[in-house]
């Protein structure tokens, strides 16, 4: 699969968080909870921008319920892709990275689930969300690719892009969240996501950027 396809998919994470109506959702296997990862806000330009000169159009604010739902799907996506990498990756580094994604994103989802239950927050995807179908398409594409170096590189290239997007978005999610405990959970997840990004970059360099 061309690497630009993965970059486009990762960009959709930020699109959701800027009210484009997208979010990641991989449902296979990992169903334990809600938690830390991504949201962003940005002025939108071009089509749909305010007709008034100098008046930027701002994305609608996300609720804590929206944030919890988005974070859960981001973690679900990484867990599921990681599970696939454990079985389909050929590089030991890729396999081990996949194993790390399954374990640590599963943990983040559990923490989020516990917090959502404690706060009595029901996760609610933003209006117009289309990401479940998109995520399935992405996962199916990975599944369809033959095993080998090209698969390893496609997976890792995506993980680098996705984790950078999620890390950037998490910083903004921290500011958008209303509940302090949710803010704290996002802050706690930040170093974990950074660690994943750093490791993915190391593997990417070894595989050949």
C-alpha positions as CSV (number, residue, x, y, z in Angstrom):
1,X,0.0,0.0,0.0
2,X,1.4,3.4,-0.9
3,X,2.7,5.4,2.1
4,X,0.6,8.4,1.1
5,X,-2.5,6.4,1.8
6,X,-1.4,5.9,5.4
7,X,-0.5,9.6,5.8
8,X,-4.0,10.5,4.6
9,X,-5.5,8.1,7.1
10,X,-3.5,9.5,10.0
11,X,-4.5,13.1,9.1
12,X,-8.1,12.0,9.6
13,X,-7.5,11.8,13.3
14,X,-6.8,15.6,13.4
15,X,-9.7,16.1,11.0
16,X,-12.1,14.7,13.5
17,X,-10.8,16.9,16.2
18,X,-11.2,20.0,14.1
19,X,-14.9,19.0,13.5
20,X,-14.3,17.4,10.1
21,X,-16.4,14.5,11.3
22,X,-13.6,11.8,11.4
23,X,-12.1,9.5,14.0
24,X,-10.3,6.2,14.2
25,X,-12.1,3.1,15.2
26,X,-10.8,-0.5,15.0
27,X,-13.1,-2.9,16.8
28,X,-11.3,-6.2,16.4
29,X,-10.6,-7.7,19.8
30,X,-9.7,-4.8,22.0
31,X,-13.0,-3.8,23.7
32,X,-12.0,-2.9,27.2
33,X,-12.3,0.8,27.6
34,X,-11.8,4.4,26.8
35,X,-8.7,6.5,27.0
36,X,-5.9,8.9,26.2
37,X,-4.9,10.1,22.9
38,X,-6.3,12.9,20.7
39,X,-8.1,16.0,20.0
40,X,-7.3,19.3,18.2
41,X,-8.8,22.6,17.3
42,X,-7.8,24.8,14.4
43,X,-9.2,27.6,12.3
44,X,-10.5,26.4,9.0
45,X,-9.7,28.2,5.8
46,X,-10.9,28.1,2.2
47,X,-14.2,26.4,1.6
48,X,-16.5,26.9,4.5
49,X,-14.5,29.7,6.0
50,X,-16.3,32.9,7.1
51,X,-17.1,35.3,4.3
52,X,-16.2,38.1,6.6
53,X,-12.6,39.2,5.9
54,X,-10.4,38.7,8.9
55,X,-12.9,36.6,10.8
56,X,-11.5,33.1,11.3
57,X,-14.0,30.2,11.4
58,X,-13.5,28.1,14.6
59,X,-14.3,24.4,15.1
60,X,-17.2,23.6,17.5
61,X,-15.9,22.8,20.9
62,X,-15.7,19.1,21.8
63,X,-17.3,17.9,25.0
64,X,-15.6,15.6,27.4
65,X,-17.8,12.8,26.1
66,X,-16.6,13.5,22.6
67,X,-13.0,13.5,23.7
68,X,-13.4,10.2,25.6
69,X,-14.9,8.6,22.6
70,X,-12.2,9.8,20.3
71,X,-9.4,8.7,22.6
72,X,-10.9,5.3,22.9
73,X,-11.0,4.8,19.2
74,X,-7.4,6.0,18.8
75,X,-6.3,3.4,21.3
76,X,-8.5,0.7,19.7
77,X,-6.9,1.4,16.3
78,X,-3.3,1.1,17.6
79,X,-4.2,-2.1,19.5
80,X,-5.7,-3.7,16.5
81,X,-2.9,-2.7,14.1
82,X,-0.4,-3.9,16.7
83,X,-2.1,-7.3,16.9
84,X,-1.8,-7.6,13.1
85,X,1.9,-6.5,13.2
86,X,2.6,-9.3,15.7
87,X,1.5,-11.9,13.3
88,X,2.2,-10.3,9.9
89,X,5.4,-8.4,10.5
90,X,8.6,-10.0,9.4
91,X,11.1,-7.8,11.2
92,X,11.6,-8.6,14.9
93,X,11.5,-4.9,15.6
94,X,8.1,-4.6,13.9
95,X,6.7,-7.6,15.7
96,X,7.9,-6.3,19.1
97,X,6.5,-2.9,18.3
98,X,3.2,-4.4,17.5
99,X,3.2,-6.3,20.8
100,X,4.0,-3.0,22.6
101,X,1.1,-1.3,20.9
102,X,-1.3,-4.0,22.0
103,X,-0.2,-4.0,25.6
104,X,0.1,-0.3,26.3
105,X,-2.9,1.0,24.3
106,X,-5.0,-1.7,25.9
107,X,-3.8,-0.3,29.2
108,X,-4.7,3.2,28.2
109,X,-8.2,2.1,27.2
110,X,-8.7,0.4,30.5
111,X,-7.7,3.5,32.4
112,X,-10.1,5.6,30.3
113,X,-12.9,3.2,30.8
114,X,-12.4,3.3,34.6
115,X,-12.4,7.1,34.5
116,X,-15.5,7.4,32.3
117,X,-17.4,5.1,34.6
118,X,-16.2,7.0,37.7
119,X,-17.3,10.3,36.1
120,X,-20.5,8.9,34.7
121,X,-19.5,10.1,31.2
122,X,-21.0,8.2,28.3
123,X,-18.6,8.4,25.3
124,X,-20.2,10.1,22.3
125,X,-18.6,10.4,18.9
126,X,-18.8,13.8,17.2
127,X,-21.7,14.4,14.9
128,X,-21.2,13.1,11.4
129,X,-18.5,10.7,12.3
130,X,-17.5,8.4,9.4
131,X,-14.3,6.9,10.9
132,X,-15.5,3.3,11.6
133,X,-15.8,2.6,7.8
134,X,-12.6,4.4,7.1
135,X,-10.7,2.5,9.8
136,X,-12.0,-0.8,8.5
137,X,-10.8,0.1,5.0
138,X,-7.4,0.9,6.3
139,X,-7.1,-2.3,8.3
140,X,-8.4,-4.4,5.4
141,X,-5.7,-2.8,3.2
142,X,-3.0,-3.9,5.7
143,X,-4.5,-7.3,5.8
144,X,-4.5,-7.6,2.0
145,X,-0.8,-6.6,1.7
146,X,1.6,-9.6,1.4
147,X,4.1,-10.1,4.2
148,X,7.5,-8.8,3.7
149,X,9.7,-5.7,3.9
150,X,7.2,-3.6,2.1
151,X,4.5,-4.4,4.7
152,X,6.8,-3.7,7.6
153,X,7.7,-0.3,6.1
154,X,4.1,0.6,5.3
155,X,3.1,-0.2,8.9
156,X,5.9,1.6,10.6
157,X,5.6,4.7,8.3
158,X,1.9,4.9,9.3
159,X,2.7,4.5,13.0
160,X,5.2,7.4,12.9
161,X,2.7,9.6,11.2
162,X,-0.2,8.5,13.4
163,X,1.6,8.9,16.7
164,X,2.9,12.4,15.8
165,X,-0.7,13.4,14.9
166,X,-2.1,11.9,18.1
167,X,0.7,13.5,20.2
168,X,0.0,16.9,18.8
169,X,-3.7,16.5,19.2
170,X,-3.4,15.2,22.8
171,X,-1.7,18.5,23.8
172,X,-4.8,20.3,22.5
173,X,-7.2,17.8,24.0
174,X,-5.7,18.6,27.4
175,X,-6.7,22.2,27.0
176,X,-10.2,21.3,25.6
177,X,-11.1,18.9,28.4
178,X,-13.4,20.3,31.1
179,X,-12.8,17.7,33.8
180,X,-9.5,17.9,35.6
181,X,-9.2,14.1,36.0
182,X,-9.6,13.7,32.2
183,X,-6.9,16.4,31.8
184,X,-4.7,14.4,34.1
185,X,-5.3,11.2,32.2
186,X,-4.3,12.9,28.9
187,X,-1.2,14.3,30.5
188,X,-0.3,10.8,31.8
189,X,-0.7,9.3,28.3
190,X,1.5,11.9,26.7
191,X,4.8,10.4,27.6
192,X,3.6,6.9,26.5
193,X,2.6,8.2,23.1
194,X,6.0,10.0,22.8
195,X,7.8,6.8,23.6
196,X,5.9,5.0,20.9
197,X,6.7,7.8,18.4
198,X,10.4,7.7,19.3
199,X,10.5,3.9,18.9
200,X,8.6,3.9,15.6
201,X,11.1,6.5,14.2
202,X,14.0,4.3,15.3
203,X,12.5,1.3,13.5
204,X,11.7,3.4,10.5
205,X,15.3,4.5,10.2
206,X,16.5,0.9,10.4
207,X,14.0,-0.1,7.7
208,X,15.0,2.8,5.5
209,X,13.1,6.0,5.4
